[in-house]
Amino acid sequence: AEVDPFAAPATNTEAEPAAAAEAATVDGAAEAADGALALADPEPVSPLQASFATFCASWMTKLAAREERNQGLIDWETGLNWVQGSYVGYTREHKCSIEGEQSDSPVGRLSYLEVKWERRGPSIPEALAAQPIPVETTEVTEFFRYSDEDEWVY
């Protein structure tokens, strides 16, 4: 089975209540006490929120392309009957929010996980075919300002 390089790596820490509550939702539906799924009321979305959501999706697409490029640039270490190499990737899961939406200078916040993946095997082709192992995870938060030209900028 292939591992999704964008999936968040498993951690050994206990889940926080907020994470447990988030895990109980599926596609905007929340699990009721009786086990039934009830649709959550969608929040109204302003044009600014919609534009930032689109911007975030575009940014995450760029990170996915960067990860693919990183996989092609692995610097392999070799030993007797083994190779290993690492690359940086990013989770698909992300959070976008806007601070100061009603102000003259709103700021967008994008959070995601950056993951250092390692591939190992007896040869480079076998290492590339093997499931990558997450060896380091870093939470990344980036901020963007909304410009006078009605666009989000880094």
Backbone torsions as a table, in degrees:
resi	resn	phi	psi	omega
1	ALA	NA	135.8	179.5
2	GLU	-82.5	146.6	176.1
3	VAL	-93.9	141.7	177.0
4	ASP	-79.4	113.0	-176.7
5	PRO	-67.0	-11.4	179.1
6	PHE	-96.7	-8.1	-179.4
7	ALA	-72.2	146.5	178.0
8	ALA	-66.8	135.8	179.4
9	PRO	-68.5	150.4	177.5
10	ALA	-68.3	144.6	177.5
11	THR	-122.5	161.4	179.9
12	ASN	-98.0	6.8	-179.8
13	THR	-86.3	152.1	177.9
14	GLU	-70.5	143.5	-179.4
15	ALA	-68.9	138.2	176.3
16	GLU	-79.6	158.1	-179.2
17	PRO	-55.0	-39.0	-179.4
18	ALA	-64.2	-38.9	179.1
19	ALA	-67.9	-38.2	177.8
20	ALA	-64.6	-40.7	178.3
21	ALA	-65.8	-39.8	179.1
22	GLU	-65.5	-37.7	179.5
23	ALA	-66.6	-22.0	-178.9
24	ALA	-82.1	1.1	178.2
25	THR	-106.9	143.8	178.8
26	VAL	-133.5	116.5	177.4
27	ASP	47.3	49.9	176.4
28	GLY	77.9	8.7	179.0
29	ALA	-110.0	139.7	179.7
30	ALA	-111.1	143.8	-179.5
31	GLU	-82.5	125.1	178.4
32	ALA	-79.9	170.6	-177.6
33	ALA	-59.2	-31.6	-179.1
34	ASP	-84.5	4.5	178.1
35	GLY	91.2	-8.7	178.9
36	ALA	-76.9	153.0	177.1
37	LEU	-94.8	130.7	177.9
38	ALA	-118.7	133.7	179.1
39	LEU	-66.5	134.2	177.3
40	ALA	-79.1	146.1	176.7
41	ASP	-68.9	123.9	179.3
42	PRO	-70.7	142.5	176.5
43	GLU	-74.7	142.8	174.5
44	PRO	-63.0	139.7	-177.7
45	VAL	-111.1	124.8	178.0
46	SER	-81.9	163.2	175.5
47	PRO	-57.5	-36.3	179.1
48	LEU	-65.5	-43.2	178.1
49	GLN	-63.8	-41.0	179.2
50	ALA	-64.1	-41.5	-179.3
51	SER	-67.0	-36.4	179.7
52	PHE	-72.3	-36.2	176.4
53	ALA	-60.7	-41.7	177.5
54	THR	-65.1	-43.1	178.4
55	PHE	-60.7	-44.5	-179.7
56	CYS	-61.9	-43.2	179.4
57	ALA	-61.5	-41.1	178.4
58	SER	-64.7	-42.4	179.9
59	TRP	-62.5	-42.5	-179.6
60	MET	-67.3	-32.8	175.5
61	THR	-64.3	-39.7	177.5
62	LYS	-64.9	-37.9	178.1
63	LEU	-66.9	-37.0	177.8
64	ALA	-63.1	-40.7	177.5
65	ALA	-65.7	-38.6	178.2
66	ARG	-63.9	-41.3	178.9
67	GLU	-62.4	-42.8	179.1
68	GLU	-60.9	-43.0	176.8
69	ARG	-62.0	-43.8	179.8
70	ASN	-58.7	-38.1	179.7
71	GLN	-64.4	-31.6	178.8
72	GLY	-78.5	-10.6	-177.5
73	LEU	-111.5	20.9	-178.8
74	ILE	-60.4	131.7	174.6
75	ASP	-94.3	103.8	-172.6
76	TRP	-79.6	136.2	170.0
77	GLU	-98.4	140.0	-178.3
78	THR	-124.6	152.2	176.7
79	GLY	-143.3	-170.6	177.9
80	LEU	-70.2	108.4	178.4
81	ASN	68.4	25.1	176.2
82	TRP	-153.8	156.4	171.3
83	VAL	-138.4	153.4	172.8
84	GLN	-152.5	149.1	178.6
85	GLY	-156.3	157.3	-179.1
86	SER	-128.8	160.2	177.6
87	TYR	-152.0	162.6	179.9
88	VAL	-100.1	135.2	177.6
89	GLY	-133.5	-177.9	-174.3
90	TYR	-141.6	144.2	176.9
91	THR	-74.5	152.6	174.2
92	ARG	-75.1	-33.1	-179.4
93	GLU	-65.2	134.0	179.4
94	HIS	-154.2	165.8	179.2
95	LYS	-130.3	129.6	177.8
96	CYS	-117.3	135.2	175.9
97	SER	-149.0	160.5	179.9
98	ILE	-121.8	133.2	175.5
99	GLU	-108.3	137.4	178.5
100	GLY	69.4	38.9	-176.3
101	GLU	-58.1	-34.2	-178.3
102	GLN	-86.9	-2.8	-177.7
103	SER	-86.4	175.2	177.6
104	ASP	-74.4	-17.0	-178.1
105	SER	-136.0	74.3	178.3
106	PRO	-66.5	150.5	-179.6
107	VAL	-123.3	129.3	176.5
108	GLY	-95.6	142.2	179.6
109	ARG	-121.4	127.1	177.8
110	LEU	-121.4	123.7	179.5
111	SER	-121.8	139.5	178.4
112	TYR	-158.1	175.6	178.1
113	LEU	-107.1	135.2	171.6
114	GLU	-100.6	131.4	-175.1
115	VAL	-123.7	130.4	171.5
116	LYS	-91.0	115.9	-179.0
117	TRP	-102.1	147.4	176.3
118	GLU	-124.2	137.8	176.0
119	ARG	-116.9	137.5	-178.1
120	ARG	-137.3	151.7	175.5
121	GLY	176.2	177.0	179.5
122	PRO	-71.5	-23.2	179.0
123	SER	-145.7	166.7	179.6
124	ILE	-60.9	-47.3	178.6
125	PRO	-59.2	-39.2	179.4
126	GLU	-70.7	-35.8	177.1
127	ALA	-66.1	-40.1	178.3
128	LEU	-67.0	-30.2	179.3
129	ALA	-80.8	-20.3	-178.0
130	ALA	-76.5	158.0	176.4
131	GLN	-66.6	133.0	175.5
132	PRO	-70.4	150.7	-179.5
133	ILE	-110.2	126.0	176.6
134	PRO	-73.6	125.9	-178.6
135	VAL	-113.1	-16.6	179.6
136	GLU	-157.9	137.4	178.6
137	THR	-129.8	133.4	180.0
138	THR	-129.0	128.9	175.0
139	GLU	-78.9	128.9	-178.5
140	VAL	-116.1	133.6	173.2
141	THR	-126.2	124.9	179.3
142	GLU	-117.6	146.5	-179.2
143	PHE	-116.4	141.6	180.0
144	PHE	-132.7	143.0	177.2
145	ARG	-103.9	154.0	177.5
146	TYR	-94.0	119.5	-172.1
147	SER	-85.5	170.3	176.3
148	ASP	-65.8	-17.1	179.0
149	GLU	-90.1	16.0	179.3
150	ASP	57.3	47.8	175.0
151	GLU	-145.5	156.9	179.2
152	TRP	-87.2	131.5	-179.3
153	VAL	-129.7	149.4	-179.0
154	TYR	-74.8	NA	NA
